[in-house]
């Protein structure tokens, strides 16, 4: 009889822990970030990032994020990111001016609360509607960072599982 009570308490405790683990958590953080261009040491800009939304843990998979990201004055709203096994997620947002969803790029973060890096997709020509990112001369954003060297180091560390990070300069 006593062992049955212990088993019941253990099962209740496990269910409670699972619920707490899976329950979405409110996320509202601000970061000082650096936007820089790979291969161009002279291109570096300080910018403020605000992330507002919900982070959900998932069993046997990386977490997901739903919310809004403010990059300086640019608002990326209605974002729904699901991180893959390499801690990478594509950033699709709702552009209120055009009334359509657009791609901003990708984000890599082991823990988005601590640090992250973003590869920003951009058109090579003003007439080109297709956007690209390149490890040779792509636009990057890393946070938290106070200078280009810190930002580049964050990018290299987070992107190791994805690419040969030694090519990032």
DSSP file (Angstrom, degrees, kcal/mol; ACC not computed):
  #  RESIDUE AA STRUCTURE BP1 BP2  ACC     N-H-->O    O-->H-N    N-H-->O    O-->H-N    TCO  KAPPA ALPHA  PHI   PSI    X-CA   Y-CA   Z-CA
    1    1 A X     >        0   0    0      0, 0.0     4,-1.5     0, 0.0     5,-0.1   0.000 360.0 360.0 360.0 -42.6    0.0    0.0    0.0
    2    2 A X  H  >  +     0   0    0      1,-0.2     4,-1.7     2,-0.2     5,-0.1   0.888 360.0  52.5 -65.1 -38.6    2.8    2.4    0.9
    3    3 A X  H  > S+     0   0    0      1,-0.2     4,-2.5     2,-0.2    -1,-0.2   0.844 103.9  57.4 -66.9 -33.5    4.6    1.7   -2.4
    4    4 A X  H  > S+     0   0    0      2,-0.2     4,-2.2     1,-0.2    -1,-0.2   0.902 106.3  49.3 -62.9 -40.7    1.5    2.5   -4.4
    5    5 A X  H  X S+     0   0    0     -4,-1.5     4,-2.4     2,-0.2    -1,-0.2   0.901 110.2  50.8 -64.6 -40.8    1.3    6.0   -2.8
    6    6 A X  H  X S+     0   0    0     -4,-1.7     4,-2.4     2,-0.2    -2,-0.2   0.921 110.6  48.9 -63.6 -43.5    5.0    6.5   -3.6
    7    7 A X  H  X S+     0   0    0     -4,-2.5     4,-2.6     2,-0.2    -2,-0.2   0.898 110.3  51.2 -62.1 -41.0    4.4    5.5   -7.2
    8    8 A X  H  X S+     0   0    0     -4,-2.2     4,-2.5     2,-0.2    -2,-0.2   0.922 111.1  48.0 -62.6 -44.0    1.4    7.9   -7.4
    9    9 A X  H  X S+     0   0    0     -4,-2.4     4,-2.5     2,-0.2    -2,-0.2   0.891 111.7  50.1 -64.0 -39.7    3.5   10.8   -6.1
   10   10 A X  H  X S+     0   0    0     -4,-2.4     4,-2.5     2,-0.2    -2,-0.2   0.922 111.5  47.9 -64.9 -43.8    6.3   10.0   -8.5
   11   11 A X  H  X S+     0   0    0     -4,-2.6     4,-2.4     2,-0.2    -2,-0.2   0.915 112.8  48.5 -63.7 -43.1    3.8    9.9  -11.5
   12   12 A X  H  X S+     0   0    0     -4,-2.5     4,-2.3     2,-0.2    -2,-0.2   0.918 112.0  49.5 -62.8 -42.9    2.2   13.2  -10.3
   13   13 A X  H  X S+     0   0    0     -4,-2.5     4,-2.5     2,-0.2    -2,-0.2   0.910 111.3  49.1 -63.1 -42.3    5.6   14.8   -9.9
   14   14 A X  H  X S+     0   0    0     -4,-2.5     4,-2.5     2,-0.2    -2,-0.2   0.912 111.3  49.1 -63.9 -42.8    6.7   13.7  -13.4
   15   15 A X  H  X S+     0   0    0     -4,-2.4     4,-2.3     2,-0.2    -1,-0.2   0.904 111.7  49.6 -62.7 -40.6    3.5   15.0  -15.0
   16   16 A X  H  X S+     0   0    0     -4,-2.3     4,-2.4     2,-0.2    -2,-0.2   0.922 111.7  48.1 -64.2 -44.6    4.0   18.3  -13.2
   17   17 A X  H  X S+     0   0    0     -4,-2.5     4,-2.3     2,-0.2    -2,-0.2   0.897 111.5  50.3 -63.6 -40.8    7.6   18.6  -14.4
   18   18 A X  H  X S+     0   0    0     -4,-2.5     4,-2.3     2,-0.2    -1,-0.2   0.917 111.0  49.2 -62.5 -43.1    6.6   17.7  -18.0
   19   19 A X  H  X S+     0   0    0     -4,-2.3     4,-1.7     1,-0.2    -2,-0.2   0.925 112.3  47.3 -62.7 -45.0    3.9   20.3  -18.0
   20   20 A X  H  < S+     0   0    0     -4,-2.4    -1,-0.2     1,-0.2    -2,-0.2   0.877 112.8  50.1 -64.1 -37.3    6.3   23.0  -16.6
   21   21 A X  H  < S+     0   0    0     -4,-2.3    36,-0.6     1,-0.2    -2,-0.2   0.900 117.0  38.9 -66.8 -41.8    8.9   22.0  -19.2
   22   22 A X  H  < S+     0   0    0     -4,-2.3    -1,-0.2    -5,-0.2    -2,-0.2   0.654  88.5 108.2 -86.0 -16.8    6.5   22.2  -22.2
   23   23 A X  S  < S-     0   0    0     -4,-1.7    34,-0.2    -5,-0.2    32,-0.1  -0.430  79.2-109.2 -67.0 129.5    4.6   25.2  -21.1
   24   24 A X        -     0   0    0     -2,-0.2     2,-0.4    32,-0.1    32,-0.2  -0.290  32.2-145.0 -60.2 140.8    5.4   28.3  -23.3
   25   25 A X  E     -A   55   0A   0     30,-2.9    30,-2.5    -3,-0.1     2,-0.1  -0.909  15.9-114.6-113.1 135.9    7.4   31.0  -21.5
   26   26 A X  E     -A   54   0A   0     -2,-0.4     2,-0.4    28,-0.2    28,-0.2  -0.418  33.0-165.1 -64.5 138.2    7.1   34.7  -22.1
   27   27 A X  E     +A   53   0A   0     26,-3.2    26,-2.8    -2,-0.1     2,-0.3  -0.987  21.4 157.3-134.4 122.0   10.2   36.2  -23.6
   28   28 A X  E     +A   52   0A   0     -2,-0.4     2,-0.3    24,-0.2    24,-0.2  -0.788  18.7 151.4-147.4  97.0   11.0   39.9  -23.7
   29   29 A X  E     -A   51   0A   0     22,-2.0    22,-3.0    -2,-0.3     2,-0.4  -0.932  29.8-150.7-131.4 152.6   14.7   40.9  -24.0
   30   30 A X  E     -A   50   0A   0     -2,-0.3     2,-0.3    20,-0.2    20,-0.2  -0.943  18.1-174.3-119.3 145.1   16.7   43.7  -25.5
   31   31 A X  E     -A   49   0A   0     18,-2.7    18,-2.7    -2,-0.4     2,-0.6  -0.981  28.6-128.5-137.8 147.3   20.2   43.4  -26.9
   32   32 A X  E     +A   48   0A   0     -2,-0.3   113,-2.2    16,-0.2   112,-0.7  -0.875  44.8 180.0 -87.8 127.3   23.0   45.6  -28.2
   33   33 A X  E     -AB  47 143A   0     14,-3.1    14,-2.4    -2,-0.6     2,-0.4  -0.812  26.0-135.4-129.2 165.9   23.9   44.0  -31.5
   34   34 A X  E     -AB  46 142A   0    108,-2.1   108,-2.0    -2,-0.3     2,-0.5  -0.991   8.0-157.5-123.8 129.5   26.3   44.5  -34.4
   35   35 A X  E     +AB  45 141A   0     10,-2.8    10,-2.2    -2,-0.4     2,-0.3  -0.926  29.4 161.8-100.4 129.1   25.4   44.3  -38.1
   36   36 A X  E     -AB  44 140A   0    104,-2.5   104,-3.3    -2,-0.5     2,-0.5  -0.968  37.3-120.2-146.5 160.4   28.4   43.6  -40.2
   37   37 A X  E >   -AB  40 139A   0      6,-1.1     3,-1.6     3,-0.5     6,-0.3  -0.890  31.2-120.1-105.5 130.0   29.4   42.4  -43.6
   38   38 A X  T 3  S+     0   0    0    100,-2.8   130,-0.1    -2,-0.5    98,-0.1  -0.423  98.8  19.2 -63.8 139.1   31.5   39.3  -44.0
   39   39 A X  T 3  S+     0   0    0     -2,-0.1     2,-0.4    96,-0.1    -1,-0.2   0.417 108.4  87.9  81.9  -2.1   34.8   40.0  -45.8
   40   40 A X  E X   -A   37   0A   0     -3,-1.6     3,-1.5     3,-0.2    -3,-0.5  -0.836  50.7-176.6-132.5  94.6   34.6   43.8  -45.2
   41   41 A X  E 3  S+     0   0A   0     -2,-0.4   107,-0.1     1,-0.3    -1,-0.1   0.658  82.4  61.5 -67.2 -15.4   36.1   44.8  -41.9
   42   42 A X  E 3  S+     0   0A   0      1,-0.1     2,-0.9    -5,-0.0    -1,-0.3   0.632  84.9  86.1 -85.6 -12.9   35.1   48.5  -42.4
   43   43 A X  E <   +     0   0A   0     -3,-1.5    -6,-1.1    -6,-0.3     2,-0.3  -0.783  54.3 130.9 -95.6 106.5   31.3   47.6  -42.4
   44   44 A X  E     -A   36   0A   0     -2,-0.9     2,-0.4    -8,-0.2    -8,-0.2  -0.962  26.3-178.9-156.1 135.2   30.0   47.6  -38.9
   45   45 A X  E     -A   35   0A   0    -10,-2.2   -10,-2.8    -2,-0.3     2,-0.2  -0.991  23.2-132.5-142.6 130.5   26.9   49.2  -37.3
   46   46 A X  E     +A   34   0A   0     -2,-0.4     2,-0.3   -12,-0.2   -12,-0.2  -0.588  35.3 170.2 -75.7 141.1   25.6   49.2  -33.7
   47   47 A X  E     -A   33   0A   0    -14,-2.4   -14,-3.1    -2,-0.2     2,-0.4  -0.993  32.2-121.5-152.1 150.9   21.9   48.4  -33.5
   48   48 A X  E     -A   32   0A   0     -2,-0.3    24,-2.8   -16,-0.2     2,-0.4  -0.819  24.2-162.6 -96.5 132.9   19.3   47.7  -30.8
   49   49 A X  E     -AC  31  71A   0    -18,-2.7   -18,-2.7    -2,-0.4     2,-0.4  -0.954   5.4-172.4-115.5 131.9   17.4   44.4  -30.9
   50   50 A X  E     -AC  30  70A   0     20,-2.4    20,-3.3    -2,-0.4     2,-0.5  -0.994   3.3-167.5-123.2 128.9   14.1   43.8  -29.0
   51   51 A X  E     +AC  29  69A   0    -22,-3.0   -22,-2.0    -2,-0.4     2,-0.4  -0.970   8.7 175.8-119.0 124.9   12.6   40.3  -29.0
   52   52 A X  E     +AC  28  68A   0     16,-2.9    16,-3.4    -2,-0.5     2,-0.3  -0.994  34.2  67.5-130.1 127.4    9.0   39.8  -27.7
   53   53 A X  E    S-AC  27  67A   0    -26,-2.8   -26,-3.2    -2,-0.4     2,-0.4  -0.981  73.6 -54.3 166.8-152.0    7.2   36.6  -27.7
   54   54 A X  E     -AC  26  66A   0     12,-3.0    12,-2.3    -2,-0.3     2,-0.5  -0.983  30.1-155.4-130.0 134.8    6.9   33.0  -26.4
   55   55 A X  E     -AC  25  65A   0    -30,-2.5   -30,-2.9    -2,-0.4     2,-0.4  -0.940  12.7-167.5-109.5 131.7    9.4   30.2  -26.3
   56   56 A X  E     - C   0  64A   0      8,-2.4     8,-2.4    -2,-0.5     2,-0.2  -0.976  11.6-144.1-120.8 128.5    8.2   26.6  -26.2
   57   57 A X  E     -     0   0A   0    -36,-0.6     2,-0.4    -2,-0.4     5,-0.1  -0.602  17.6-160.1 -82.2 151.7   10.3   23.6  -25.4
   58   58 A X  E >   - C   0  61A   0      3,-0.6     3,-1.4    -2,-0.2     2,-0.1  -0.996  23.7-104.8-135.6 140.6    9.5   20.4  -27.2
   59   59 A X  T 3  S-     0   0    0     -2,-0.4     3,-0.1     1,-0.3   -37,-0.0  -0.414 101.3  -4.2 -63.9 134.6   10.4   16.8  -26.4
   60   60 A X  T 3  S+     0   0    0      1,-0.1     2,-0.3    -2,-0.1    -1,-0.3   0.588 124.2  78.7  60.9  13.7   13.2   15.4  -28.5
   61   61 A X  E <  S-C   58   0A   0     -3,-1.4    -3,-0.6    23,-0.0    -1,-0.1  -0.951  87.0 -94.6-142.9 162.9   13.3   18.5  -30.6
   62   62 A X  E     -     0   0A   0     21,-0.4    23,-0.1    -2,-0.3    24,-0.0  -0.300  55.4 -87.1 -72.5 164.0   14.8   22.0  -30.4
   63   63 A X  E     -     0   0A   0     19,-0.1    20,-2.1    -6,-0.1     2,-0.3  -0.080  34.8-136.8 -70.3 170.5   12.5   24.8  -29.1
   64   64 A X  E     -CD  56  82A   0     -8,-2.4    -8,-2.4    18,-0.2     2,-0.4  -0.885   9.4-152.3-124.2 159.5   10.2   27.0  -31.0
   65   65 A X  E     -CD  55  81A   0     16,-2.8    16,-2.8    -2,-0.3     2,-0.4  -0.997   9.5-176.6-134.1 135.8    9.6   30.8  -30.9
   66   66 A X  E     +CD  54  80A   0    -12,-2.3   -12,-3.0    -2,-0.4     2,-0.3  -0.999  44.6  61.5-129.1 130.3    6.4   32.8  -31.7
   67   67 A X  E    S-CD  53  79A   0     12,-2.0    12,-2.8    -2,-0.4     2,-0.4  -0.987  76.3 -49.5 161.9-149.0    6.5   36.6  -31.5
   68   68 A X  E     -C   52   0A   0    -16,-3.4   -16,-2.9    -2,-0.3     2,-0.4  -0.966  31.1-159.5-130.7 141.0    7.9   39.8  -32.8
   69   69 A X  E     -CD  51  76A   0      7,-2.4     7,-3.1    -2,-0.4     2,-0.6  -0.990   5.2-158.4-122.4 129.7   11.5   41.0  -33.3
   70   70 A X  E     -CD  50  75A   0    -20,-3.3   -20,-2.4    -2,-0.4     2,-0.7  -0.940   5.8-172.6-106.3 119.8   12.5   44.7  -33.6
   71   71 A X  E >   -CD  49  74A   0      3,-2.7     3,-2.1    -2,-0.6     2,-0.4  -0.894  68.7 -56.8-112.5  98.5   15.8   45.3  -35.4
   72   72 A X  T 3  S-     0   0    0    -24,-2.8   -22,-0.1    -2,-0.7   -25,-0.1  -0.561 121.6 -20.3  61.9-122.2   16.3   49.0  -34.9
   73   73 A X  T 3  S+     0   0    0     -2,-0.4     2,-0.4    -3,-0.1    -1,-0.3   0.525 116.4 103.3 -91.0  -8.4   13.2   50.5  -36.5
   74   74 A X  E <   -D   71   0A   0     -3,-2.1    -3,-2.7     2,-0.0     2,-0.6  -0.634  59.5-153.4 -82.6 129.2   12.3   47.4  -38.5
   75   75 A X  E     -D   70   0A   0     -2,-0.4     2,-0.8    -5,-0.2    21,-0.2  -0.903   9.8-169.3-106.6 120.7    9.5   45.3  -37.1
   76   76 A X  E     -D   69   0A   0     -7,-3.1    -7,-2.4    -2,-0.6     3,-0.3  -0.896  24.6-178.9-106.5 100.9    9.4   41.6  -38.0
   77   77 A X  E     +E   94   0A   0     17,-0.8    17,-3.2    -2,-0.8    -9,-0.2  -0.578  49.3  26.0-105.5 164.5    6.0   40.6  -36.8
   78   78 A X  E    S+     0   0A   0     15,-0.2     2,-0.3    -2,-0.2    -1,-0.2   0.882  76.3 171.9  56.0  45.8    4.0   37.3  -36.6
   79   79 A X  E     -D   67   0A   0    -12,-2.8   -12,-2.0    -3,-0.3     2,-0.3  -0.663  18.1-177.4 -85.8 138.1    7.2   35.2  -36.6
   80   80 A X  E     +D   66   0A   0     12,-0.5     2,-0.4    -2,-0.3   -14,-0.2  -0.832  12.5 178.0-135.5  96.1    6.9   31.4  -36.0
   81   81 A X  E     -D   65   0A   0    -16,-2.8   -16,-2.8    -2,-0.3     2,-0.5  -0.837  16.0-168.6-106.7 136.3   10.3   29.8  -35.8
   82   82 A X  E     -D   64   0A   0     -2,-0.4     8,-0.3   -18,-0.2   -18,-0.2  -0.979  21.7-138.7-119.9 115.9   11.1   26.2  -35.2
   83   83 A X        -     0   0    0    -20,-2.1   -21,-0.4    -2,-0.5     6,-0.2  -0.471  15.3-141.4 -75.5 142.5   14.8   25.5  -34.5
   84   84 A X    >   -     0   0    0      4,-2.4     3,-2.1    -2,-0.2   -21,-0.1  -0.228  39.5 -80.3 -92.3-172.9   16.3   22.4  -36.1
   85   85 A X  T 3  S+     0   0    0      1,-0.3    -2,-0.1     2,-0.1    -1,-0.0   0.709 131.7  54.6 -64.4 -20.1   18.9   20.0  -34.6
   86   86 A X  T 3  S-     0   0    0      2,-0.2    -1,-0.3   -24,-0.0    75,-0.1   0.218 119.8-109.6 -95.5  13.0   21.7   22.5  -35.5
   87   87 A X  S <  S+     0   0    0     -3,-2.1    22,-2.5     1,-0.2     2,-0.4   0.782  77.2 132.5  65.7  30.1   19.9   25.3  -33.6
   88   88 A X  E     + F   0 108A   0     20,-0.2    -4,-2.4    -6,-0.1     2,-0.3  -0.881  29.8 176.0-114.0 143.5   19.0   27.1  -36.9
   89   89 A X  E     - F   0 107A   0     18,-2.4    18,-2.9    -2,-0.4     2,-0.2  -0.996  29.5-119.7-143.4 145.4   15.6   28.5  -37.9
   90   90 A X  E     - F   0 106A   0     -2,-0.3     2,-0.7    -8,-0.3    16,-0.3  -0.608  26.1-133.9 -79.7 145.4   14.4   30.5  -40.9
   91   91 A X  E     + F   0 105A   0     14,-2.7    13,-3.0    -2,-0.2    14,-1.0  -0.887  30.5 169.3-106.4 106.3   12.9   33.9  -40.2
   92   92 A X  E     + F   0 103A   0     -2,-0.7   -12,-0.5    11,-0.2     2,-0.3  -0.960  11.4 177.6-111.8 134.2    9.7   34.5  -42.0
   93   93 A X  E     - F   0 102A   0      9,-2.5     9,-2.8    -2,-0.4     2,-0.7  -0.900  34.2-106.8-135.2 162.1    7.7   37.6  -40.9
   94   94 A X  E     -EF  77 101A   0    -17,-3.2     2,-0.9    -2,-0.3   -17,-0.8  -0.822  27.6-148.4 -91.9 118.8    4.6   39.5  -41.8
   95   95 A X  E  >> - F   0 100A   0      5,-3.0     4,-2.4    -2,-0.7     5,-1.0  -0.777   7.2-164.6 -88.4 106.6    5.4   42.7  -43.6
   96   96 A X  T  45S+     0   0    0     -2,-0.9    -1,-0.2   -21,-0.2     5,-0.0   0.806  84.2  58.3 -64.5 -30.2    2.5   45.0  -42.6
   97   97 A X  T  45S+     0   0    0      1,-0.2    -1,-0.2    -3,-0.1    -2,-0.0   0.899 119.8  27.0 -67.2 -40.6    3.3   47.5  -45.4
   98   98 A X  T  45S-     0   0    0     -3,-0.3    -2,-0.2     2,-0.2    -1,-0.2   0.644 100.5-129.1 -97.1 -16.2    2.9   45.0  -48.2
   99   99 A X  T  <5S+     0   0    0     -4,-2.4     2,-0.3     1,-0.3    -3,-0.2   0.781  72.1 100.1  74.4  26.8    0.4   42.7  -46.4
  100  100 A X  E   <S-F   95   0A   0     -5,-1.0    -5,-3.0    -7,-0.0     2,-0.3  -0.932  76.3-100.4-140.2 164.0    2.5   39.6  -47.2
  101  101 A X  E     -F   94   0A   0     -2,-0.3     2,-0.3    -7,-0.2    -7,-0.2  -0.653  41.3-176.7 -84.4 141.1    5.0   37.2  -45.5
  102  102 A X  E     -F   93   0A   0     -9,-2.8    -9,-2.5    -2,-0.3     2,-0.5  -0.920  26.9-114.0-135.1 159.9    8.6   37.7  -46.4
  103  103 A X  E     +F   92   0A   0     -2,-0.3   -11,-0.2   -11,-0.2     3,-0.1  -0.814  23.4 178.8 -94.3 132.5   11.9   36.0  -45.6
  104  104 A X  E     -     0   0A   0    -13,-3.0    17,-2.0    -2,-0.5     2,-0.3   0.730  52.6 -97.9 -98.2 -30.9   14.4   38.0  -43.5
  105  105 A X  E     -FG  91 120A   0    -14,-1.0   -14,-2.7    15,-0.3    -1,-0.3  -0.985  51.1 -54.6 150.3-140.2   17.1   35.3  -43.4
  106  106 A X  E     -FG  90 119A   0     13,-2.0    13,-2.2    -2,-0.3     2,-0.4  -0.951  34.1-147.5-138.3 158.9   18.0   32.7  -40.7
  107  107 A X  E     -FG  89 118A   0    -18,-2.9   -18,-2.4    -2,-0.3     2,-0.4  -0.966   3.8-163.3-126.4 143.1   18.9   32.7  -37.1
  108  108 A X  E     +FG  88 117A   0      9,-2.7     9,-2.1    -2,-0.4     2,-0.3  -0.996  23.7 153.0-126.1 125.2   21.3   30.4  -35.2
  109  109 A X  E     -     0   0A   0    -22,-2.5     3,-0.3    -2,-0.4     7,-0.1  -0.912  34.9-167.0-155.2 121.7   21.0   30.2  -31.4
  110  110 A X  E    S+     0   0A   0      1,-0.3     2,-0.3    -2,-0.3    -1,-0.1   0.884 102.9   4.8 -70.7 -38.4   21.8   27.5  -28.9
  111  111 A X  E >> S- G   0 115A   0      4,-0.6     3,-2.1    -3,-0.1     4,-1.9  -0.849  70.4-158.6-145.9 105.2   19.9   29.6  -26.4
  112  112 A X  T 34 S+     0   0    0     -3,-0.3    -1,-0.1    -2,-0.3     4,-0.1   0.725  91.5  64.7 -61.8 -21.0   18.2   32.7  -27.8
  113  113 A X  T 34 S+     0   0    0      1,-0.1    -1,-0.3     2,-0.1     3,-0.1   0.778 113.0  32.1 -70.0 -25.4   18.1   34.3  -24.3
  114  114 A X  T <4 S-     0   0    0     -3,-2.1     2,-0.3     1,-0.3    -2,-0.2   0.897 127.6 -22.6-100.5 -53.7   21.9   34.4  -24.2
  115  115 A X  E  <  +G  111   0A   0     -4,-1.9    -4,-0.6     2,-0.0    -1,-0.3  -0.991  54.4 171.8-160.5 155.0   23.3   34.9  -27.8
  116  116 A X  E     - H   0 143A   0     27,-2.4    27,-2.4    -2,-0.3     2,-0.3  -0.979  17.7-144.5-157.3 163.3   22.4   34.5  -31.4
  117  117 A X  E     -GH 108 142A   0     -9,-2.1    -9,-2.7    -2,-0.3     2,-0.4  -0.989  12.3-156.0-135.0 146.4   23.5   35.3  -34.9
  118  118 A X  E     -GH 107 141A   0     23,-3.3    23,-2.0    -2,-0.3     2,-0.7  -0.982   9.4-149.7-126.3 129.8   21.4   36.2  -37.9
  119  119 A X  E     -GH 106 140A   0    -13,-2.2   -13,-2.0    -2,-0.4     2,-0.6  -0.898  23.7-147.5 -93.9 116.3   22.3   35.8  -41.6
  120  120 A X  E     -GH 105 139A   0     19,-2.7    19,-0.7    -2,-0.7   -15,-0.3  -0.757   6.0-139.5 -93.3 119.8   20.4   38.5  -43.4
  121  121 A X        +     0   0    0    -17,-2.0     2,-0.3    -2,-0.6    12,-0.2  -0.530  28.1 175.6 -75.6 141.2   19.2   37.7  -46.9
  122  122 A X  B     -I  132   0B   0     10,-2.7    10,-2.2    -2,-0.2     2,-0.3  -0.995  33.8-106.4-147.6 151.8   19.5   40.5  -49.4
  123  123 A X        -     0   0    0     -2,-0.3     8,-0.2     8,-0.2     6,-0.1  -0.566  19.0-148.1 -76.0 137.8   19.0   41.0  -53.2
  124  124 A X  S    S+     0   0    0      6,-0.4     2,-0.3    -2,-0.3    -1,-0.1   0.837  86.5  31.9 -75.0 -32.8   22.2   41.3  -55.2
  125  125 A X  S >  S-     0   0    0      1,-0.1     3,-1.2     3,-0.0    -1,-0.1  -0.930  81.7-124.9-121.7 148.1   20.7   43.7  -57.7
  126  126 A X  T 3  S+     0   0    0     -2,-0.3    -1,-0.1     1,-0.3    -3,-0.0   0.811 114.7  50.2 -59.9 -28.2   18.0   46.3  -56.9
  127  127 A X  T 3  S+     0   0    0     -3,-0.0     2,-0.4     2,-0.0    -1,-0.3   0.588  90.4  98.7 -84.7 -10.6   15.8   44.7  -59.7
  128  128 A X    <   -     0   0    0     -3,-1.2    -5,-0.1     1,-0.1    -3,-0.0  -0.649  51.1-170.2 -84.3 126.2   16.3   41.2  -58.3
  129  129 A X        +     0   0    0     -2,-0.4     2,-0.2    -6,-0.1    -1,-0.1   0.689  64.0  90.2 -86.7 -19.4   13.4   39.9  -56.3
  130  130 A X        -     0   0    0     -8,-0.0    -6,-0.4     1,-0.0     2,-0.3  -0.573  66.8-150.7 -78.7 139.4   15.3   36.8  -55.1
  131  131 A X        -     0   0    0     -2,-0.2     2,-0.3    -8,-0.2    -8,-0.2  -0.860  16.0-179.3-112.7 148.2   17.3   37.3  -51.9
  132  132 A X  B     -I  122   0B   0    -10,-2.2   -10,-2.7    -2,-0.3     2,-0.3  -0.903  18.5-150.4-139.1 163.2   20.5   35.4  -51.0
  133  133 A X        -     0   0    0     -2,-0.3     2,-0.4   -12,-0.2   -12,-0.1  -0.993  15.3-167.1-134.5 141.3   23.1   35.1  -48.2
  134  134 A X     >  -     0   0    0     -2,-0.3     4,-1.8     1,-0.1   -96,-0.2  -0.976  27.3-141.6-130.7 141.9   26.7   34.2  -48.8
  135  135 A X  T  4 S+     0   0    0     -2,-0.4    34,-0.4     1,-0.2    -1,-0.1   0.585 104.3  56.9 -74.0  -8.6   29.5   33.1  -46.3
  136  136 A X  T  4 S-     0   0    0     32,-0.1    -1,-0.2    33,-0.1    33,-0.1   0.896 133.5  -6.1 -86.8 -46.3   31.9   35.2  -48.4
  137  137 A X  T  4 S+     0   0    0    -98,-0.1    -2,-0.2     2,-0.1   -98,-0.1   0.066  91.8 141.5-141.2  27.0   30.2   38.6  -48.3
  138  138 A X     <  -     0   0    0     -4,-1.8  -100,-2.8  -101,-0.1     2,-0.4  -0.288  54.5-109.0 -74.1 158.5   26.8   38.1  -46.5
  139  139 A X  E     -BH  37 120A   0    -19,-0.7   -19,-2.7  -102,-0.2     2,-0.3  -0.749  40.5-171.9 -88.1 130.9   25.3   40.5  -44.0
  140  140 A X  E     -BH  36 119A   0   -104,-3.3  -104,-2.5    -2,-0.4     2,-0.4  -0.870  17.2-163.5-124.4 154.7   25.3   39.3  -40.4
  141  141 A X  E     -BH  35 118A   0    -23,-2.0   -23,-3.3    -2,-0.3     2,-0.4  -0.992  14.1-179.2-135.1 129.6   23.8   40.4  -37.2
  142  142 A X  E     -BH  34 117A   0   -108,-2.0  -108,-2.1    -2,-0.4     2,-0.3  -0.988  15.6-127.0-133.7 143.4   25.1   39.1  -33.8
  143  143 A X  E    S+BH  33 116A   0    -27,-2.4   -27,-2.4    -2,-0.4  -110,-0.2  -0.990  77.5  23.0-147.3 150.7   24.0   39.8  -30.3
  144  144 A X  S    S+     0   0    0   -112,-0.7     2,-0.3    -2,-0.3    -1,-0.3   0.565  89.4 130.0 -78.9 138.7   25.0   40.6  -27.6
  145  145 A X        -     0   0    0   -113,-2.2     3,-0.1    -3,-0.2    -1,-0.0  -0.993  41.9-165.7-152.6 148.7   28.1   42.3  -29.1
  146  146 A X  S    S+     0   0    0     -2,-0.3     2,-0.3     1,-0.2  -113,-0.1   0.523  78.7  17.1-111.6 -12.5   29.8   45.7  -28.7
  147  147 A X  S  > S-     0   0    0      1,-0.1     4,-2.1  -113,-0.1    -1,-0.2  -0.949  83.4 -97.0-152.8 172.5   32.1   45.5  -31.8
  148  148 A X  H  > S+     0   0    0     -2,-0.3     4,-2.8     1,-0.2     5,-0.2   0.868 118.2  55.4 -63.2 -38.8   32.6   43.6  -35.0
  149  149 A X  H  > S+     0   0    0      2,-0.2     4,-2.1     1,-0.2    -1,-0.2   0.918 109.7  45.9 -63.0 -43.6   35.2   41.2  -33.5
  150  150 A X  H  > S+     0   0    0      2,-0.2     4,-2.1     1,-0.2    -1,-0.2   0.919 113.9  49.7 -62.4 -43.5   32.8   40.1  -30.7
  151  151 A X  H  X S+     0   0    0     -4,-2.1     4,-2.2     1,-0.2    -2,-0.2   0.911 110.6  49.1 -63.2 -43.7   30.0   39.7  -33.3
  152  152 A X  H  X S+     0   0    0     -4,-2.8     4,-2.6     1,-0.2    -1,-0.2   0.889 109.4  52.6 -64.0 -39.7   32.2   37.6  -35.6
  153  153 A X  H  X S+     0   0    0     -4,-2.1     4,-2.3     2,-0.2    -1,-0.2   0.893 108.5  50.3 -64.3 -40.0   33.3   35.4  -32.8
  154  154 A X  H  X S+     0   0    0     -4,-2.1     4,-2.5     2,-0.2     5,-0.2   0.933 111.8  48.6 -61.5 -46.1   29.6   34.7  -31.8
  155  155 A X  H  X S+     0   0    0     -4,-2.2     4,-2.2     1,-0.2    -2,-0.2   0.924 111.4  49.1 -60.3 -46.0   28.8   33.9  -35.5
  156  156 A X  H  X S+     0   0    0     -4,-2.6     4,-0.6     1,-0.2    -1,-0.2   0.927 113.4  46.3 -60.9 -46.1   31.8   31.5  -35.8
  157  157 A X  H >< S+     0   0    0     -4,-2.3     3,-0.6     1,-0.2     4,-0.2   0.914 116.9  42.5 -64.6 -44.0   30.9   29.7  -32.5
  158  158 A X  H 3< S+     0   0    0     -4,-2.5     3,-0.4     1,-0.2    -1,-0.2   0.804 114.4  50.1 -75.5 -28.7   27.2   29.3  -33.3
  159  159 A X  H >X S+     0   0    0     -4,-2.2     4,-2.4    -5,-0.2     3,-1.4   0.416  77.0 103.4 -93.4   2.9   27.6   28.3  -36.9
  160  160 A X  T << S+     0   0    0     -3,-0.6    -1,-0.2    -4,-0.6     5,-0.2   0.882  81.0  50.5 -51.6 -43.7   30.3   25.6  -36.4
  161  161 A X  T 34 S+     0   0    0     -3,-0.4    -1,-0.3    -4,-0.2    -2,-0.1   0.715 116.1  43.4 -69.7 -15.4   27.7   22.8  -36.9
  162  162 A X  T <4 S-     0   0    0     -3,-1.4     2,-0.3     1,-0.2    -2,-0.2   0.870 122.9  -1.9 -96.3 -43.7   26.5   24.3  -40.2
  163  163 A X  S  < S-     0   0    0     -4,-2.4     2,-1.3   -28,-0.0    -1,-0.2  -0.882  85.3 -79.6-142.3 169.1   29.6   25.4  -42.1
  164  164 A X    >   -     0   0    0     -2,-0.3     3,-2.0     1,-0.2     4,-0.2  -0.657  46.4-161.5 -72.2  99.6   33.4   25.6  -41.8
  165  165 A X  G >  S+     0   0    0     -2,-1.3     3,-1.2     1,-0.3    -1,-0.2   0.620  77.1  78.8 -68.6 -11.1   33.3   28.6  -39.6
  166  166 A X  G 3  S+     0   0    0      1,-0.2    -1,-0.3    -6,-0.1    -2,-0.1   0.712  85.4  63.1 -67.9 -17.6   37.0   29.4  -40.3
  167  167 A X  G <  S+     0   0    0     -3,-2.0     2,-0.5   -11,-0.1    -1,-0.2   0.652  79.5  98.5 -80.8 -13.9   35.8   30.9  -43.7
  168  168 A X    <         0   0    0     -3,-1.2   -32,-0.1    -4,-0.2   -33,-0.1  -0.627 360.0 360.0 -75.1 123.2   33.8   33.6  -41.9
  169  169 A X              0   0    0     -2,-0.5    -1,-0.2   -34,-0.4  -132,-0.1   0.345 360.0 360.0-135.5 360.0   35.9   36.8  -41.8
